[in-house]
Every structure is written in C-alpha cells, then in structure tokens.
Amino acid sequence: MSQTCNNDNPIINITEAAADEIRSMQASQPEHKGHPLRVYIEKGGCSGMQYGLVFDEPRDGDIQWSMHAVEMVMDPISSDYLKGSLIDFSDSLNQGGFKLTNPKAKHSCGCGKSFEV
C-alpha cells in the first residue's frame, strides 16, 4: 500500500527547471511516459551513499507526491535520508545535469552524486 505525501510539504522539492527537463524526457522517450520519477539512495559512490533518479512503477510502501506536474515516488528508507532536499537541473557545459542538494548530507563528493550522513 502506498502513501500520498501532502504537496504543501513534500519530501523533496524540485525546481521548475528540473520539472521541465523531467517532462521533456518523458515526452521524448515513450517508455517513460506515465511512469513517475523515483528518487532514491543506495550504497556506493565515493562518499558512501549515492543518489538515484529513474522512471519507475510505484511499489508497495512508496510515498507518492506531485510537484510542477511531475509525479514522484520514494521508498520510506530513502525519505529518511532525503527529506528537505531540492532537485535542480542545469544544461550548462560545466556541471550540467540534475543536482540534488541535501541538507542532511554532512559531506558530498565533488561530482555531487554521492554523500555521507
């Protein structure tokens, strides 16, 4: 059974730039259409934990919410580590792509994809 998060106080916020890119990816890649964005953490990376973003099916126990017309899901364990984070997107040549800013990270690596709590 999934639980719905209050959109006034979401687990993670996303910027309009990130939402635009996510919607663009869903529109240009038919296999992603209708699938929410899963935001998760897993062990790995140079700092011990790393972030992940993937289009996926909702699973039992997931937290679901929507922001800027983007449906998102997250497992409860990831939500403990990521609550209050922000996903942004930049298309600049240097350090472009999705960037997750996590207030609970005590240390992040230079690539911005892994962190330590």
C-alpha positions in Angstrom: 0.0 0.0 0.0 1.4 3.4 -1.0 1.0 6.6 1.0 0.4 10.0 -0.5 2.5 13.0 0.7 1.0 16.4 1.2 2.0 18.6 -1.7 2.3 21.6 0.6 5.1 19.8 2.5 6.7 17.4 0.0 9.6 15.0 0.9 11.7 16.6 -1.9 11.2 19.9 -3.8 12.1 20.3 -7.4 12.7 23.5 -9.3 10.8 24.4 -12.4 13.9 23.8 -14.5 14.2 20.2 -13.2 10.5 19.7 -13.7 10.8 21.0 -17.3 13.6 18.6 -18.1 11.8 15.6 -16.5 8.6 16.3 -18.5 10.8 16.7 -21.6 12.4 13.3 -21.0 9.0 11.7 -20.6 7.7 13.3 -23.8 10.7 12.3 -25.9 11.1 8.8 -24.6 7.8 6.9 -24.8 8.9 4.1 -22.4 8.9 6.7 -19.6 5.5 8.2 -20.3 3.1 7.6 -17.4 5.9 6.5 -15.0 6.6 8.6 -12.0 10.2 9.7 -11.2 11.7 7.5 -8.5 14.2 9.3 -6.2 16.3 7.0 -4.1 19.5 6.4 -2.3 21.8 3.4 -2.4 25.1 2.4 -1.0 28.0 3.4 -3.3 29.8 6.3 -4.6 33.0 7.9 -3.2 31.2 9.2 -0.1 29.3 6.1 1.0 25.8 6.8 -0.3 24.6 7.9 -3.8 21.5 9.4 -5.3 19.5 7.8 -8.0 16.7 9.1 -10.3 14.8 6.7 -12.6 11.4 6.4 -14.1 9.7 3.5 -12.4 6.4 1.9 -11.3 5.1 2.7 -7.8 5.7 -0.1 -5.3 4.0 -1.1 -2.1 5.0 1.2 0.7 6.2 4.1 -1.5 5.5 7.7 -0.7 3.9 9.5 -3.7 3.6 13.2 -4.5 3.4 15.6 -7.4 5.2 18.9 -8.0 5.2 21.1 -11.1 3.1 18.4 -12.9 5.8 15.8 -12.2 4.7 12.6 -10.4 7.3 11.3 -7.9 7.7 8.2 -5.7 10.2 7.3 -3.0 10.7 4.4 -0.6 10.4 5.2 3.1 14.1 4.5 3.8 15.3 7.0 1.1 12.8 9.5 2.5 14.6 9.4 5.9 17.8 10.5 4.2 16.4 12.9 1.6 13.6 14.8 3.4 14.0 18.5 2.7 16.2 18.1 -0.3 16.0 20.0 -3.6 16.4 18.7 -7.1 17.6 21.3 -9.7 18.7 21.0 -13.4 21.2 22.9 -15.4 22.1 22.5 -19.0 25.5 24.3 -18.7 28.6 22.7 -20.1 30.3 22.6 -16.8 28.5 20.7 -14.0 25.3 20.4 -16.1 22.6 17.9 -15.4 20.5 17.1 -12.3 21.8 18.2 -9.0 20.4 17.2 -5.6 21.0 19.4 -2.6 20.6 17.5 0.6 20.5 19.4 3.9 21.2 16.1 5.8 24.5 15.5 3.9 27.5 16.1 6.1 29.9 15.7 3.2 29.3 15.5 -0.5 31.8 14.4 -3.2 32.9 16.7 -6.0 30.7 15.0 -8.5 27.6 15.8 -6.4 26.2 12.3 -6.8 27.3 10.8 -3.5 27.2 11.9 0.1 27.8 11.0 3.7 25.4 11.4 6.6 
